[in-house]
């Protein structure tokens, strides 16, 4: 079951915007992350949730969507996320605990996939702008944003090409292709 969830958990960037995600669902995802491991058990992460169109429309322009897709500015209206989780770090408690950020984000995304959603972890965000929009206090620094919704795109894993190019791409049918290294390539003592 975990293998199925991991393989379904791709970086989705196009969603059915008409299908909402509820506050309770977002809280449930965060509750799982809250119960996950935390370095030194500091628990520095905090979360701002958005599930209404007004707040979502304020968050959307602060995000960069797909660095390798140079001719794509992100999802169009109707294909945007139904919800966001803005992950922040309380710097009064601790700072730069990137392992906690990864654990929490992956936990949330796996929980979302289990419920029929998909998401994208977005690190390239306009941090100062989003902090102002959300009126975050200065001790809460934006780490990343999780965009969530019901995916409408197909994402497939491809073997890494001979060239070693790791850049993802979209084909003429808008199928998103993601090259991955083989198990043999990443095990040192295979």
C-alpha positions in Angstrom: 0.0 0.0 0.0 2.8 2.4 0.8 4.5 1.7 -2.5 1.3 2.5 -4.3 1.0 5.8 -2.5 4.6 6.8 -3.2 4.3 6.0 -6.9 1.0 7.9 -7.1 2.6 10.9 -5.3 4.0 12.9 -8.2 4.4 16.7 -8.5 1.0 17.6 -10.0 0.7 21.1 -11.3 -2.7 21.1 -12.9 -5.9 20.5 -11.0 -9.7 20.4 -11.3 -10.3 23.8 -9.6 -14.0 23.0 -9.3 -13.4 20.2 -6.8 -12.8 21.8 -3.4 -10.6 20.6 -0.6 -12.0 21.2 2.9 -10.5 22.8 5.9 -11.0 19.5 7.8 -9.0 17.6 5.2 -6.2 20.0 5.3 -6.1 19.9 9.1 -6.1 16.1 8.9 -3.0 16.2 6.6 -1.2 18.6 8.9 -2.1 16.5 12.0 -0.3 13.6 10.4 2.8 15.8 9.8 2.6 17.1 13.4 2.9 13.5 14.6 5.9 12.8 12.3 9.5 12.9 13.3 11.2 16.2 14.2 14.9 16.9 14.6 15.7 17.2 18.4 11.8 17.3 18.7 11.9 21.0 18.3 8.7 21.1 16.2 9.5 24.4 14.6 7.0 24.2 11.8 3.7 26.1 11.6 1.1 26.1 8.8 -1.2 28.5 7.1 -4.1 26.8 5.3 -6.1 28.1 2.4 -9.1 26.5 0.9 -11.2 29.4 -0.3 -10.9 31.0 -3.7 -10.2 34.5 -2.4 -7.2 33.5 -0.4 -6.1 31.0 -3.0 -6.1 33.8 -5.6 -3.8 35.9 -3.4 -1.3 33.0 -2.9 -1.2 31.9 -6.5 0.8 34.8 -8.0 3.6 34.4 -5.3 4.5 30.9 -6.7 6.8 29.7 -9.4 5.5 26.5 -11.0 7.9 24.5 -13.2 11.5 25.7 -13.7 12.2 23.3 -16.5 9.1 24.2 -18.5 10.3 27.6 -19.7 7.3 28.3 -21.9 4.7 27.6 -19.2 3.7 30.2 -16.6 1.7 27.8 -14.4 -1.8 26.5 -14.4 -4.5 28.6 -16.0 -7.7 29.6 -14.2 -9.8 26.4 -13.8 -6.7 24.3 -13.4 -5.3 25.9 -10.3 -5.1 24.3 -6.8 -8.2 24.1 -4.6 -6.1 24.6 -1.5 -2.7 25.5 -0.2 -0.6 24.8 2.9 2.0 27.4 3.5 4.7 25.9 5.6 6.5 28.3 7.9 9.2 28.0 10.5 9.0 29.6 13.9 12.5 31.0 14.1 12.1 31.7 17.8 12.0 27.9 18.3 14.6 26.9 15.7 15.8 27.5 12.1 16.8 25.7 9.0 15.6 22.3 10.0 15.3 21.2 6.3 14.9 17.5 7.3 11.7 18.4 9.2 10.4 20.4 6.3 10.9 17.4 4.0 9.4 14.9 6.4 6.3 17.1 6.9 5.8 17.9 3.3 6.1 14.3 2.2 3.7 13.2 4.9 1.1 15.7 3.8 1.5 14.8 0.2 1.1 11.1 0.9 -2.0 11.8 3.0 -3.4 13.9 0.2 -2.8 11.1 -2.4 -4.5 8.6 -0.1 -7.6 10.8 -0.1 -7.6 11.2 -3.9 -5.8 14.5 -4.1 -2.4 15.4 -5.5 0.0 18.2 -4.9 3.2 20.0 -5.6 5.9 21.1 -3.2 6.8 24.6 -4.3 10.0 26.1 -2.9 10.4 29.0 -5.3 8.0 31.5 -3.7 8.0 35.2 -3.2 8.6 34.9 0.6 8.3 38.5 1.6 5.2 39.0 -0.5 3.4 36.0 0.7 4.3 36.9 4.3 2.7 40.3 3.9 -0.4 38.9 2.1 -1.0 36.4 4.9 0.0 39.0 7.6 2.5 36.6 9.2 4.4 37.8 12.3 8.2 38.3 11.7 9.1 35.2 13.7 7.3 33.0 11.1 9.4 32.5 8.0 7.9 31.0 4.9 9.7 27.7 4.0 7.6 26.3 1.1 4.1 26.0 -0.2 2.1 22.9 -0.9 -0.4 23.3 -3.7 -3.2 20.7 -3.4 -6.2 19.6 -5.4 -7.6 16.9 -7.6 -5.1 16.3 -10.3 -6.1 16.5 -14.0 -2.8 15.7 -15.5 -1.0 12.4 -16.0 2.6 12.2 -14.7 4.7 9.2 -15.7 8.2 8.1 -14.5 10.7 7.5 -17.2 14.1 5.9 -17.1 16.9 8.4 -17.1 18.1 8.8 -20.7 21.6 8.0 -21.8 22.4 11.7 -21.8 21.8 11.8 -18.0 19.3 14.7 -18.5 17.1 14.9 -15.4 14.8 17.6 -16.7 11.1 16.8 -16.8 9.1 17.6 -19.9 5.6 17.6 -21.3 4.7 15.9 -24.5 2.1 17.1 -27.1 -0.7 15.5 -25.1 0.4 17.4 -22.0 1.6 14.2 -20.3 4.3 15.2 -17.8 7.4 12.9 -18.0 9.8 12.7 -15.1 13.2 10.9 -15.6 14.4 8.9 -12.6 17.7 7.2 -12.0 17.6 3.4 -11.7 18.1 1.6 -8.4 21.4 0.3 -9.7 22.6 3.9 -10.3 22.0 5.0 -6.8 23.2 2.0 -4.7 27.0 2.4 -4.2 27.6 -1.3 -3.6 25.1 -2.8 -5.9 
